[in-house]
């Protein structure tokens, strides 16, 4: 059995001053909850039904309510339909709160319905209601449905939230959760989350994860709302959790708290602790990232005290909490990915945040990192069972030319030498070069 080797420890022993180094928080296996509705026959009374279940989240099925969007799942194995999650997404802000409310044709009154009719022809009758929703204010929802013995599923919208109360616009996915809800995520946060975790711009978190390992395609709700603070999160999280099927819930507030030191770091700590406890009480897994670095003085001047509270919570909760990415360190190194206001990322920065989210969660959650000594060999990015300058080249290519040379699977895990939440960066490549140059030797590495 090959021993786990980590260059990070050698660097620490040699007193290299990389303050962002930290240990892994938690390790957990994720069971795939695959999409089973992608490009199956789709039907609606109006609009382009296939836009609702194609691979493009920038395309939406749109129609005036009342109307329906139905899928023929008769070709899907019965074992995959025993339990499903029916999830719809809309591009609005997550909820109807805050100073920048943005409602955009999300369903407010609707039913999720199933039908046992054979496939091939849309059934006009025989529909059974699995769940009824009225007065919805959210821009996405997940519904747990038993489809054993059924071939069809639809969302039947009677009212949508626009000025006329008619027009609806959604993507609608069906995921098999026959083995339980596991790969399901809700990313709560402010405008940075709203911009970064929207799956209809660029490459979404779910697609990034799928690119890393095609066994997975997460259910991913964007819970970002512009302008809100951790106090708003605390005041609403119980309501959000009461209707959420998500297994992992990320809490990414703090920028607006720190902007002008509005609520104080201690208040942010208390609010975030409340939310973590609420997530745990709901039987879900909390995820807590660092608050992103900002260049705007009103945020930057106070941010260290807030991120100290994140570190305090990481320590207090230990393996009950997943450490999210360290976007403080990451954006400190990449200020060119901030927009002109010095707070919000630009389009390139948001895309990189989604990638880092996927890489970090793949290493920390999906891959059971650190639990398989036969596979995990930190620094071995090209999987040749040794650490050389070739691994440094592989990492630099991953960072600079991700679309062409992006690492996946075990190579991605091995390449994250520092395992500090900022993903794979030039630091990982630099340390490997120093090992290869003889500044450190293999004998200095723990075995």
HELIX and SHEET records of a PDB file:
HELIX    1   1 UNK A    7  UNK A   13  1                                   7    
HELIX    2   2 UNK A   49  UNK A   52  5                                   4    
HELIX    3   3 UNK A   78  UNK A   81  5                                   4    
HELIX    4   4 UNK A  191  UNK A  196  1                                   6    
HELIX    5   5 UNK A  205  UNK A  212  1                                   8    
HELIX    6   6 UNK A  230  UNK A  242  1                                  13    
HELIX    7   7 UNK A  255  UNK A  258  1                                   4    
HELIX    8   8 UNK A  265  UNK A  281  1                                  17    
HELIX    9   9 UNK A  297  UNK A  317  1                                  21    
HELIX   10  10 UNK A  318  UNK A  320  5                                   3    
HELIX   11  11 UNK A  327  UNK A  333  1                                   7    
HELIX   12  12 UNK A  335  UNK A  337  5                                   3    
HELIX   13  13 UNK A  347  UNK A  361  1                                  15    
HELIX   14  14 UNK A  362  UNK A  366  3                                   5    
HELIX   15  15 UNK A  389  UNK A  400  1                                  12    
HELIX   16  16 UNK A  402  UNK A  405  1                                   4    
HELIX   17  17 UNK A  409  UNK A  415  1                                   7    
HELIX   18  18 UNK A  426  UNK A  436  1                                  11    
HELIX   19  19 UNK A  442  UNK A  444  5                                   3    
SHEET    1   A 5 UNK A  42  UNK A  44  0                                        
SHEET    2   A 5 UNK A  67  UNK A  72 -1                                        
SHEET    3   A 5 UNK A 152  UNK A 161 -1                                        
SHEET    4   A 5 UNK A 106  UNK A 115 -1                                        
SHEET    5   A 5 UNK A 128  UNK A 133 -1                                        
SHEET    1   B 4 UNK A  61  UNK A  64  0                                        
SHEET    2   B 4 UNK A 167  UNK A 176 -1                                        
SHEET    3   B 4 UNK A  84  UNK A  89 -1                                        
SHEET    4   B 4 UNK A 140  UNK A 145 -1                                        
SHEET    1   C 5 UNK A 219  UNK A 224  0                                        
SHEET    2   C 5 UNK A 184  UNK A 189  1                                        
SHEET    3   C 5 UNK A 248  UNK A 252  1                                        
SHEET    4   C 5 UNK A 285  UNK A 288  1                                        
SHEET    5   C 5 UNK A 321  UNK A 323  1                                        
END                                                                             
